[in-house]
Amino acid sequence: MNAEYKDPSLIRNKLSLDFFSALGVLSPSSRHVLLSINGKHEGIYLQLESVDEFFLKKRQLPVGPIFYAIDDDANFSLIGSFDKTPKTSLDAGYERKLGTREDHRYLEEFIFKLNTTPKYEYESVMSKLLDVNKYLRWLAGVVCTQNFDGFVHNYALYRNPDSGLFEIIPWDFDATWGRDINGKQMDYDYVRIEGFNTLTARLLDIKRFRKMYYDIMKHTLDHEFTVEFMKPKVEQLYQQLRPHVVNDPYIKDRIEQFDGEPERICDFLEKRNTYLKNQLSTLL
């Protein structure tokens, strides 16, 4: 249960996770609920699906290890985010949600090879470790929604035992659609089209992967990341929540701000779409 307290719209997290699903990325399902404890009305919360064995079963996926990125050391680098020194462990920044201690060897191999494989071998090696297409779809989603923390945090890794490939799953995306982690307004051009982190930089240094990302991003900007596609979803969520916001003891005094958020989200979307379309040529 997430209170979504720093998001004045209460919908950015769900909007983002549903957006990732539309892009073909594994993503948790979510729904808004009204919470009462011992008869006391506690307001609106977002009920989030856990990324665990039930998540896999629901999608008819084989059981495989799942690792949560629990801090910024999950930055796909050999260098820590905090002290900028070499990590003492290749799986630093991750917590195993599903699997055994032996499964950490897959994660460690992945982190090691994504950092140390020379460029001339990179396409071949990474294609055997990572579902690159789905990673680039995830990257498009993070870049479009502009979750700055999403590049080194706010995700889970699942290794499909049938394919032997890692897939990335988004998590905690309320700081999006024009708001930062504190709920403050974020400029529409804050995050560049290439995104950030070591894995992304190395993948986009490979011509075939960069062209793949270009095609994914162009399609996304023409179809899913548009006012036409997203505005009805924004308005539907707003209309569902509006009657209950006035009864939420923690946010009812912010009703005017809540009422203005759908327009703010769509304004951000329109400006960010234009900005990213203007940046597309840099990927060629």
BELPE-V653538 format. One record per residue. N is the residue number from 1. RES is the residue in three letters. PHI is phi in whole degrees, 0 to 359 (* if undefined). D_LAST is the distance of its C-alpha to the last C-alpha in Angstrom with 2 decimals. Layout:
n->(N N)
res->(RES RES)
phi->(PHI PHI)
d_last->(D_LAST D_LAST)
This chain:
n->(1 2 3 4 5 6 7 8 9 10 11 12 13 14 15 16 17 18 19 20 21 22 23 24 25 26 27 28 29 30 31 32 33 34 35 36 37 38 39 40 41 42 43 44 45 46 47 48 49 50 51 52 53 54 55 56 57 58 59 60 61 62 63 64 65 66 67 68 69 70 71 72 73 74 75 76 77 78 79 80 81 82 83 84 85 86 87 88 89 90 91 92 93 94 95 96 97 98 99 100 101 102 103 104 105 106 107 108 109 110 111 112 113 114 115 116 117 118 119 120 121 122 123 124 125 126 127 128 129 130 131 132 133 134 135 136 137 138 139 140 141 142 143 144 145 146 147 148 149 150 151 152 153 154 155 156 157 158 159 160 161 162 163 164 165 166 167 168 169 170 171 172 173 174 175 176 177 178 179 180 181 182 183 184 185 186 187 188 189 190 191 192 193 194 195 196 197 198 199 200 201 202 203 204 205 206 207 208 209 210 211 212 213 214 215 216 217 218 219 220 221 222 223 224 225 226 227 228 229 230 231 232 233 234 235 236 237 238 239 240 241 242 243 244 245 246 247 248 249 250 251 252 253 254 255 256 257 258 259 260 261 262 263 264 265 266 267 268 269 270 271 272 273 274 275 276 277 278 279 280 281 282 283 284)
res->(MET ASN ALA GLU TYR LYS ASP PRO SER LEU ILE ARG ASN LYS LEU SER LEU ASP PHE PHE SER ALA LEU GLY VAL LEU SER PRO SER SER ARG HIS VAL LEU LEU SER ILE ASN GLY LYS HIS GLU GLY ILE TYR LEU GLN LEU GLU SER VAL ASP GLU PHE PHE LEU LYS LYS ARG GLN LEU PRO VAL GLY PRO ILE PHE TYR ALA ILE ASP ASP ASP ALA ASN PHE SER LEU ILE GLY SER PHE ASP LYS THR PRO LYS THR SER LEU ASP ALA GLY TYR GLU ARG LYS LEU GLY THR ARG GLU ASP HIS ARG TYR LEU GLU GLU PHE ILE PHE LYS LEU ASN THR THR PRO LYS TYR GLU TYR GLU SER VAL MET SER LYS LEU LEU ASP VAL ASN LYS TYR LEU ARG TRP LEU ALA GLY VAL VAL CYS THR GLN ASN PHE ASP GLY PHE VAL HIS ASN TYR ALA LEU TYR ARG ASN PRO ASP SER GLY LEU PHE GLU ILE ILE PRO TRP ASP PHE ASP ALA THR TRP GLY ARG ASP ILE ASN GLY LYS GLN MET ASP TYR ASP TYR VAL ARG ILE GLU GLY PHE ASN THR LEU THR ALA ARG LEU LEU ASP ILE LYS ARG PHE ARG LYS MET TYR TYR ASP ILE MET LYS HIS THR LEU ASP HIS GLU PHE THR VAL GLU PHE MET LYS PRO LYS VAL GLU GLN LEU TYR GLN GLN LEU ARG PRO HIS VAL VAL ASN ASP PRO TYR ILE LYS ASP ARG ILE GLU GLN PHE ASP GLY GLU PRO GLU ARG ILE CYS ASP PHE LEU GLU LYS ARG ASN THR TYR LEU LYS ASN GLN LEU SER THR LEU LEU)
phi->(* 249 283 55 294 277 259 295 270 67 242 298 297 297 303 291 296 292 297 298 300 295 274 87 257 303 211 295 278 205 204 278 224 260 255 234 235 53 83 266 288 254 99 268 226 256 272 252 286 286 269 210 296 287 301 292 299 301 259 56 257 294 293 211 296 234 239 270 278 263 205 289 286 277 258 59 231 268 249 292 285 275 260 58 245 303 291 276 216 291 260 300 94 241 233 286 264 213 117 240 300 295 291 296 295 293 295 296 297 299 298 295 288 293 266 252 293 294 302 292 252 298 301 292 293 290 293 264 242 227 284 297 300 290 297 290 293 299 301 300 294 294 295 296 284 61 270 300 286 294 282 230 196 56 204 231 247 239 257 285 292 287 269 76 251 279 237 250 233 288 203 62 240 281 275 212 50 94 234 263 294 260 82 276 294 242 299 293 250 289 252 287 293 280 68 220 100 296 299 300 300 288 296 286 277 261 305 294 291 295 294 299 294 303 297 296 294 298 298 297 290 272 236 281 268 224 297 299 280 269 302 299 289 299 293 296 295 300 295 293 271 309 295 262 297 293 255 280 295 261 230 298 283 252 298 295 293 302 296 271 290 305 295 296 298 292 295 300 302 297 291 290 301 298 300 292 297 290 267 305 299 290 274 267)
d_last->(42.31 40.10 41.61 38.27 40.37 37.69 35.77 37.86 36.46 37.32 34.55 31.23 31.57 32.43 29.87 27.12 28.54 28.91 25.34 24.18 26.50 24.93 21.53 23.32 23.87 27.38 28.91 32.52 34.49 36.34 38.95 40.95 44.61 47.72 49.35 53.08 54.92 58.69 58.73 56.89 53.84 50.90 48.27 44.83 42.77 39.67 40.60 37.76 37.64 37.80 35.32 38.00 39.75 40.53 36.89 36.18 39.31 38.49 35.21 36.99 34.94 36.67 38.05 35.99 35.64 34.17 33.43 33.18 31.20 34.13 33.01 30.20 30.82 28.88 25.76 24.52 25.65 28.67 29.48 31.28 29.99 33.43 34.95 31.88 33.92 33.40 34.14 37.48 36.25 32.99 33.65 34.30 33.25 33.86 36.90 37.70 38.42 39.09 39.94 41.94 41.81 40.86 37.60 36.41 35.83 32.84 31.33 32.22 30.71 27.45 27.31 28.42 26.02 22.86 23.83 25.37 23.64 22.07 18.40 19.47 21.32 19.18 17.64 21.17 23.08 21.16 21.15 24.92 25.24 22.83 21.86 18.15 17.35 19.96 18.92 15.41 17.33 19.58 16.85 15.68 19.40 20.08 17.30 18.43 22.10 21.55 23.94 23.68 26.11 24.37 22.09 25.21 27.92 28.81 27.89 29.66 28.80 30.40 30.71 31.37 34.10 33.55 29.93 30.24 26.96 26.54 25.40 24.90 26.96 26.76 29.94 31.35 28.94 31.30 29.49 26.80 26.27 27.05 29.66 29.76 32.05 35.02 34.48 33.55 31.06 27.50 25.21 22.40 19.77 21.26 18.61 14.99 12.23 11.77 15.53 17.90 19.92 19.87 18.95 15.79 14.73 15.63 14.02 10.54 11.27 11.46 8.74 10.51 11.04 7.62 6.90 10.40 9.99 7.46 10.21 12.92 12.06 11.70 14.97 16.57 16.04 17.44 20.29 21.55 20.50 22.30 25.70 26.96 26.36 27.37 30.14 32.72 32.24 32.69 35.76 37.26 37.16 38.53 41.37 42.25 42.61 44.12 47.72 47.70 46.18 49.44 51.31 49.11 51.27 48.37 46.08 48.37 48.71 44.97 45.12 43.98 40.82 40.24 40.69 38.00 35.26 34.01 33.22 31.62 29.34 28.28 27.79 25.47 23.54 23.15 22.05 19.62 18.05 17.61 16.27 13.59 12.60 12.35 10.07 7.58 5.50 5.53 3.82 0.00)
